[in-house]
């Protein structure tokens, strides 16, 4: 069976593989590190997405986009150096999160390639990549011996089906917007928006679960947001410069008239 847009199935299968890998590594890392730590790592996914854009889409980036990546990397380094117990850092969890980011580097770019080069629709992308991803995930559960225990757990806690339904619906709605952004603006811009969402999730985690905001996080978070702002400027540099020139010209004319 082939998609209506004739996009190669291997391309969708590759996107599905990296999608499952990203989710799997991130969830496995949650056994070793705290949720805010996961969110902060994933806030830096612009860096690997740039790498994936260079490798998959053959893109080139401007100076402010590299500055954005540098600021985000600096925030990650400040956060990672000198691990402490408050943030629940662990070497295994850190490696798993890095592998999750590496998988993220290719997911959006392969999806963008399928949608731009082969005109794959959003619905086709969701149907094929996520159905393939579900089969890969089922295979992983069977091979790991967790297929049976997972169903036993759900049967013992029936309310979990309601949470799964709510999570699936909200993820579906969010995915519609993400794929629309990837199609119109590219994977890099879409990941910028998702990074802002993850930063908001981080702050909500601090508020809801009473996590301590230590000094290193107080330094890392501004760096991450500065990187996002640098990216926004890079994508709108011409518009911002023109607006600045027009504003400067209006101020000059206003001073001339007053004189």
N, C-alpha and C positions, 0 to 999 in steps of 0.2 A: 504494500500500500504506500503510495506516494502522496505528499501534500499537493493540494490544488495548484500551488505556486511553483511546483517542481523544484523546490529547494532540496538539495541533497540531504538524505536522511542522516548521513554521517555528520553533517554540520549540526543538525538538531540533537543527535545523540551525543556529540561532543559537548554542546551547551548543557544538556541534561546531566552528563557525567560531572562536569565542574560544578553545576548547581548542587547536586547531591553531595559532592565532596565538601563544598563550602559549608553546607548545613551540618553535615556529619562531623566535620572537624570542630566547628563552633560549639555544637552540643556536647561533644566529648570533652572539649576544653572546659565546659562549665563544671565538670567534676573536680577541677583543680583550681580554678580562679573564680572570682566573684563576678556577678553580672555587670556591675559598672566597669570592671576591667575589660570584659568582652566588648562592651559598647565603645569604650575608648579606643580599643584596637580597631574596631570596625569603622570608627570615625576616620581612620587614616587610610581607608581603602582607596582613596583617590590616587595614592602613590602607585600601588600595583595596577590600578586601572589604566594609568598613564603608560605603564610598561606594557600592558596588554594591548593598548591602542597602537603603540609603536610596532609591536610584533605582529599583531593580527590585522590591523587596519592600515598599517604603514603611515601613521600620522606623524606630524611634527608639531611641537608645542612652543608657545612663546615664552618670553622671560618671566612674565608674571605667573604663568602656569607652573613653571619650574620653581618659582619662589613659593607658590602655594604648596607644592609637594615638599619643598625643603622645610617650611614651617610646620607642616603636618608631621614630617619625620622627626623634627626637633621635639615636638610635643610628645611623640611616642618614646623617644630616647629619654626625655626627662621623666616620663612616667615609669619606664622600665628599669632604669639604673637604681641600684641600691634597694632591692626588693624589701618590703616590710610586711608584717603580718596583717596590717589593717586592710590592705588591698588584696590579700590572699593570692599573691603571685606564686607561681610554681613553674619550674623549668619545663616540665612536660606540657603544662597548659599553655605556656608561651609559644612552644614549638607548634602545638596544634593550632593556635590562633594565627601564627604566621602561615601555616599551610592553608588555613581557611581564607586568608587574605590573598594568597597566591591563586587559589581557585577563583576568588572573586575577580581577579585581574582578567580572566578569560570569559566569564559568564556573559557580562554585558556586551563585550566586544564581539563575541560569536553571535549573540542575538542581533546586534546591530548589523553585522555582516549579512545575516540571513534576511533581515527585513529590508535593507537598502539594496543589496546586490541582486537578491532573488525575489524581492517584493513579497516576502512572506507576511501575511496579515498577523495582527495581534492575536486573534483567536486561534490561528494555526500554530503560532509559536507556543501559546499556553497549552493547547491540546497535545501536541507532539512532544515537546520538551518535558512537560510535567508528567505525562503518561509514561514516557521512557524513564524519567527519574523515579517514578513510583515503582516500576519494575526493577530498577537497579537497587532501590532501597529494600524491596521485598527479598531480593536475592541476598543482600547483605544480612538481613535479619535471619534468613534460613541458614546461611553459612555460619553465622555467629551463634546459632542456637537460641536466639532470643524471640523467634517467631511465636512459639507456644506461650512462653511466660508473658509476653506483651498482651496477648489476648486474655490470658488468665487474670492479669492485673486489671484490664478494662472491665471484665465481667464482674470482678469483685468491687469495682468502683464505677458504677454505671454513670455517675454524673460526669465522668471524664468525656463521654461522648458529646455532651452539650458543649464542653469547653473546646473540644476538637472542631465541632461545627462552627462555633463562634470564631475560632482562630482561622479556620479555612475560609470563611466568608470575608473576614476583614483582610486576610492575605490576598484573596482574589480581587477585591476592590483596589487595594494598594497596587497590585501587580498591573492592573489595567492602566493606572496612571504612570507607572514606571515604564511600561512598554511604549506608551504614547510619547513619553519624554525621550526615550531612546530613539524612537523613529524620527522625531522632529528635531531634537537637539543633539543626539549622540549619547554614548554611554558615559562620557566624562561628566557632562552636565547632570545627567540622571543620578549618578553616584554622589555628586555634590549635594543634591536635594536629600538623598537618603542619608548622607552623613549628618546633615542638619537634623533630620528626624531622629537619628540615633543619639545625637547629643541631647536632644530634648528627652529621650528615654532615660538617658543617664541622670539628668537632673531630677526627673520624676522618681527614679530609683532612690536617690538620696533622700527625697522628701518622704517617700512612702515606707522605705525600709530602714530609715535611720542609719545610713552608712556615714562614716566620718569623712569629711572633706579635708585631707591633710595638705601640707604645704606643697608637695610635689604636684598634686592634682591641681592646686590653685595656679601653678605655673603652666602645667600642660594644657589645661582647658583653654586659656587665652591664646596660646600658640595654635591650637587646633582651629579655633574660630578665626584667628588672623589668617590662617592658610585658606580657609573657606572664603573669606572676604577678598583675599588676593585673587582667588580663582574667579570670583564674581566680577572683579575689576577687569581681569584679563579678557573675559567674554564680552564685556561692554566697554572696552577701552575707548573705541572711536566715539561712541555715543557720549561717554563721560567727558572726553576731551572737547568735543564740539559744544556740549552744554557749558563747560567751563569757559571756553572762548567767547561764547555768546554772552554769558553773564559778565565777563570782564569787559566786553565791548559796551554793554549797557551801562555799567558803572562809569566807564570813561566818558560816554556821551552825557550821562547825567551830571557829572562834574563839570563838563564843558558848558552845559546849558546854565548851570548855576553861576558860573563865572561871567 
